[in-house]
Amino acid sequence: MEIKIEKEKLLNLLRWTQGIVEKRSPMVILSNLLLEAQDKNLRVTATDLEVVVTTEGEIDSKGSGRWVVSARHFFEIVSEAPTTEIKLVSSQGKGLEIRSGKAHFKVVGMNPDEFPQIPPPTSKGEVKIDPDDLKDMIENTFYSVSTDETRYTLNALYFTGINGTDGKNLLRLVATDGHRLSYSEKEVDKKWKLEKGILLPRKGVQELKKLLSEGEGDVFVTSDEKIISFRRGGVRLSIRLTEGEYPQYEQVIPKETDKVISVERDPFAGSLRRASILTAHEGRGVRLEISSGILEVSSAHADLGEAKEELAIDYRGPKFDVAFNPKYLLDILSVLQDEKVVLELKDDVSPCVIRSEFDRGFLALVMPMRI
């Protein structure tokens, strides 16, 4: 059996799979791709048992066949193919022959029947969602997802439904690592209800970001209690949801803050970056000394020295000081589109709340430090 496909078309199918494939898994088959050809269509599948991506494209000849081949070697062979047309030919046993002009390759395959599959969601019907809105929401929250593998529920991005004003159905994304928290919400189709909430693991979110940034066309989503699936054009991304209960994040958001400071975003970010130079590492804090009309940003290290800088702010109230991990504040400032950032504080031990006038559905929270 032989099929023909354009080199660029095949590479476009393969590039979606490279971030999924497991490089060092005890299950050797997870470092492979499943290729399925049928009726002028080629489907390519990769999975790590948590995330599965399937891409489909037309081939230039009729034929049917199934192969499991090394993802890395197959991608490299196709990338280096000398001609614009690739021929895939069944070889002896489970192998696959790849031809491009005068270049011929024979790769050893595995049994296609042993390739693991994640079952699709059991719920029927897809819901359309704006890819730009979802991309923005992820950008506004993903930096707060925990990297501590022992806190598996915090290693995920929390999707939950919110009943908005005027009967609006809102989707809210929440992330926290215990030191900071962020959420972002936007209106979505009323048919997508998430009263219980679902947890998308870190790797699945990374692949979803890629689909939203590089894919084309509308995005359609369907989910059940175990799987969520996103479809865009000829690409389908299915993610096995993390099990567990997300913490009651709303309880840590202060109900009252009596100290409100408004400062120009870019100068504030610059002063934080400069002060952090002398903190030695990310675990060291930067001090903010706040008085009427003035914010002093400073840092000190016994072996490195001191840094100090003043900024004009909009604040009228008692003098006080508070310290933060500068990286946490800079992560928030990097996603804000406002010219000014507003910090809402109660005291030097309570969380600092940052909102956006530009995006009313955004909120970020940072815990202060003791230095």
Number of C-alpha atoms within 10 A of each C-alpha: 10 16 21 20 20 15 19 14 16 23 14 13 20 24 11 23 22 18 16 22 24 19 15 9 11 9 10 12 25 22 22 27 28 25 19 18 22 16 11 16 18 24 20 22 27 29 28 21 15 16 24 24 25 22 24 22 17 18 22 15 15 15 17 16 16 18 23 26 24 19 22 15 12 17 19 11 16 21 14 11 19 15 14 13 18 23 19 19 17 18 17 11 10 16 17 21 16 20 21 19 12 8 12 12 12 15 15 15 20 19 15 18 11 9 17 16 14 16 11 16 17 13 12 9 11 16 16 17 17 16 20 13 16 22 16 16 21 23 14 25 25 23 19 27 23 22 14 11 9 9 12 17 24 27 23 29 27 25 21 18 21 18 13 13 8 6 8 14 20 23 26 22 25 28 28 27 18 15 15 22 27 25 24 25 26 22 18 20 14 12 11 18 16 17 11 10 17 26 28 22 23 19 16 22 18 14 21 22 19 14 22 22 12 9 18 13 12 14 22 18 18 20 24 16 16 16 22 23 21 22 22 18 14 14 21 20 22 26 28 24 20 22 15 11 13 18 12 7 14 9 8 12 16 15 8 9 15 10 17 17 23 16 20 16 18 15 13 22 19 12 19 24 15 17 22 23 16 21 24 13 10 12 11 21 25 26 24 20 16 23 18 15 15 18 23 17 23 23 23 21 12 8 9 11 11 14 18 15 15 15 15 15 20 15 18 14 13 9 12 13 14 20 21 22 23 22 18 19 19 17 15 24 19 13 13 20 13 16 12 20 21 20 17 20 20 16 15 16 13 17 23 26 22 22 20 17 14 12 14 11 17 21 20 27 25 23 19 21 19 12 12
